[in-house]
Amino acid sequence: MAISFNPKVAVLILTHNHESYIAACLKSVIQSSLQNYHIWVLDDGSTDATPVIVEEFACKYNHITLIRQKHSGGV
């Protein structure tokens, strides 16, 4: 008996001042074999271009959401 399994996957990316890495990170998820997924990026108060880069991806791919917050000071 074949079972059809097509889960909806939430990909969570936490970032702070990662402009050098965030594009590669997003590309890696987009180019993966995942299907039926949504990428949530939580930006912890970046002062570099990280949020701008994520917003560019979000404009191009409708399954990316950027959430921004003040820097929490955490690790």
Beta strands, then each sheet from edge to edge (+ up, - down):
strand 1: 9-15
strand 2: 37-44
strand 3: 64-69
sheet 1: 1+ 2+ 3+
end
